[in-house]
Amino acid sequence: MAVVNEPDNTPLPGTVFTPRQVRVLKIAVIVMGLLLVGGFAFVLAAIVYQASKGEQSSTPSGEEAVAAELHIPKDCTRVRLNSGRRSERKRSSLTPAWLASASA
């Protein structure tokens, strides 16, 4: 009669883990470390690739881009965006001098 070999489920001395659990944990830590290092290398490579393209876009930046995208008229002093609606405040004779000079 053959004796069935049962797995050794006795924990290692000083731990609660069996040798099989320790082996699986080591593999999991190595795989996660490789994924972390690989992801970091991928991010660095993407940054270097984007920086080395050397193409300058012809799109305006800053306030020019916002004004172009929203079609803000030149005589507008303030624009408030509320719930997708745009309200403009135009210069008039009632505009205080300090406000008119600050936005000009």
Buried (B, 14 or more C-beta within 10 A) or exposed (E): EEEEEEEEEEEEEEEEEBBEBEEEEEEEEEEEEEEEEEEEEEEEEEEEEEEEEEEEEEEEEEEEEEBEEEEBEEEBBEBEEEEEEEEEEEBEEEBEEEEEEEEE
